[in-house]
Amino acid sequence: MEELALHILDLMENALEAQASLILVEVCEDRHKGCLQVVIQDDGRGMTREQVEGVFGPFFTTREERPVGLGLALWRQAAESCGGRVWVDSSPGKGTLVGAEFQLGHVDLPPMGDLAGTLAVFLGGSPQVDVVLSYTVDDRNWRFDTRQIRQVLGQVPLSHPPVIRWIREYCSENLARLGRSEEDD
């Protein structure tokens, strides 16, 4: 995977597979420290200690219908190739947290990619799951929460095409605004 957004999508799909109803995605760019941290946390079924210990193996999966899983091995490779690290914390019945830290400015740091599009694609196919995206750049933060959107929409599903289009545009605009420095404004 060439973009971090695609890794995030893969981890969100893992959470969906684990029957999560809420997925938290936190991205934090600390330009002063030269660090990018990405954390995906879900309230799914979780994993045993033994599963967590093997989770970065190249073919590890908890799925039975498709016994191949490369996502977490690739996630680890992406982080470690640019001086970073990964971690997983999980307990049965309590969900899973997957995190990675990357060195900003490292020549091997993959681009973020289209995070807004990734979120829209995920919600279009999985409208039953709530997603909270928190994106921080230095001391500025932007947050998107599908639970708030649901309150406004009432009976209109998140997967309704005009809603998905709005989500993508709204997230794109806010992420772009957040990425600009105060000197640019």
C-alpha positions in Angstrom: 0.0 0.0 0.0 1.4 3.3 -1.1 -0.7 5.6 1.1 -1.4 5.7 4.8 -5.1 6.3 4.1 -5.2 2.8 2.5 -3.6 1.3 5.6 -6.2 3.1 7.7 -9.0 1.7 5.5 -7.6 -1.8 5.9 -7.5 -1.4 9.7 -11.1 -0.1 9.7 -12.1 -3.1 7.6 -10.4 -5.3 10.2 -12.5 -3.6 12.9 -15.7 -4.1 10.9 -14.8 -7.8 10.5 -14.4 -7.9 14.3 -18.0 -6.6 14.6 -17.1 -3.1 15.8 -19.9 -0.6 16.1 -17.6 2.3 16.8 -14.2 3.0 15.3 -11.9 5.9 16.5 -9.2 7.1 14.1 -6.7 9.6 15.6 -4.1 11.2 13.5 -1.6 13.5 15.1 1.1 15.4 13.2 3.6 17.1 15.5 5.7 19.1 13.1 7.9 20.4 15.9 8.9 16.9 17.1 8.9 15.5 13.5 6.4 12.8 14.4 3.2 11.4 12.9 1.1 9.1 15.0 -1.9 7.2 13.8 -4.2 5.2 16.1 -7.2 3.1 15.2 -9.3 1.8 18.1 -12.5 -0.2 17.9 -15.1 -1.8 20.2 -15.1 -5.1 18.4 -14.6 -8.6 19.8 -10.9 -8.1 20.5 -8.1 -10.7 20.4 -6.5 -13.0 22.8 -2.9 -12.4 24.0 -1.7 -15.2 21.8 -3.4 -13.7 18.8 -1.9 -10.3 19.5 1.6 -11.9 19.7 1.2 -13.3 16.2 -0.7 -10.4 14.6 2.3 -9.1 12.7 3.1 -12.4 11.0 2.8 -12.1 7.2 -0.2 -14.4 6.9 -1.9 -13.9 10.3 -5.7 -13.5 10.3 -8.6 -14.2 12.6 -10.9 -14.7 9.5 -11.9 -18.2 8.6 -13.2 -17.6 5.1 -10.0 -16.1 3.8 -7.0 -17.4 5.7 -4.5 -14.7 4.5 -3.8 -11.4 6.2 -1.0 -9.0 5.2 -2.4 -5.7 6.4 -0.7 -5.5 9.8 2.6 -6.8 8.5 2.5 -4.1 5.8 1.5 -1.5 8.4 4.6 -2.5 10.5 6.8 -2.4 7.5 5.6 1.1 6.5 6.3 2.4 10.0 9.6 0.8 10.6 10.9 1.7 7.1 10.8 5.4 8.2 12.2 5.0 11.7 8.8 4.4 13.4 7.2 1.7 15.4 3.8 -0.1 15.7 1.8 -1.5 18.6 -1.3 -3.4 19.3 -3.4 -3.6 22.4 -6.4 -5.9 22.5 -8.6 -7.9 24.9 -11.4 -10.3 24.1 -14.7 -8.5 24.4 -13.1 -5.1 24.8 -11.9 -4.3 21.3 -8.5 -3.5 19.7 -6.2 -0.6 19.4 -3.6 -0.5 16.6 -1.1 2.4 16.5 1.9 3.5 14.5 4.4 6.2 14.8 6.3 7.6 11.8 9.1 10.1 11.4 7.8 13.2 9.5 10.1 14.2 6.7 11.6 10.7 6.4 12.3 9.9 2.8 10.3 6.6 3.1 7.2 8.1 4.8 4.2 7.2 2.6 1.9 10.1 1.8 -1.4 10.3 3.7 -3.4 10.0 0.5 -7.1 10.7 0.3 -8.3 10.3 3.9 -11.6 12.0 3.2 -12.2 9.7 0.2 -11.2 6.7 2.3 -13.7 7.6 5.0 -16.5 8.2 2.5 -15.8 4.8 0.8 -15.8 3.0 4.2 -19.1 4.7 5.3 -20.7 4.1 2.0 -20.2 0.3 2.4 -20.6 0.2 6.2 -23.2 2.8 7.2 -24.1 0.9 10.4 -20.7 1.6 12.0 -20.0 4.9 13.7 -16.6 6.5 13.0 -14.9 9.3 14.8 -11.9 10.9 13.0 -9.7 13.2 15.0 -6.9 14.9 13.1 -4.4 17.1 14.9 -1.7 19.2 13.4 0.5 20.8 16.1 -1.9 22.7 18.3 -4.9 22.6 15.9 -7.5 19.9 15.9 -10.5 18.9 13.7 -13.0 16.2 14.6 -15.6 14.4 12.6 -18.2 12.2 14.3 -20.8 10.2 12.4 -23.0 10.1 15.6 -23.5 13.8 15.2 -24.3 13.5 11.5 -26.9 10.8 12.3 -28.7 13.1 14.7 -29.1 15.7 11.9 -30.0 13.1 9.2 -32.7 11.3 11.2 -33.8 8.4 9.1 -31.6 9.2 6.1 -28.8 6.6 6.0 -25.1 7.6 5.9 -24.8 5.5 2.7 -27.2 7.8 0.8 -25.2 9.1 -2.2 -25.7 12.8 -1.5 -24.7 12.2 2.1 -21.5 10.3 1.1 -20.7 13.1 -1.3 -21.2 15.7 1.4 -19.0 13.7 3.9 -16.2 13.5 1.4 -16.3 17.2 0.5 -16.7 18.3 4.1 -13.8 16.2 5.3 -11.6 17.2 2.4 -12.2 20.9 3.0 -11.5 20.6 6.7 -8.5 18.4 6.4 -7.0 20.8 3.8 -7.7 23.8 6.0 -6.1 22.0 9.0 -3.0 21.2 6.9 -2.3 24.8 6.1 -0.1 26.7 8.6 -1.5 29.8 10.3 0.9 31.9 8.1 -1.0 30.6 5.0 -4.4 31.9 6.4 
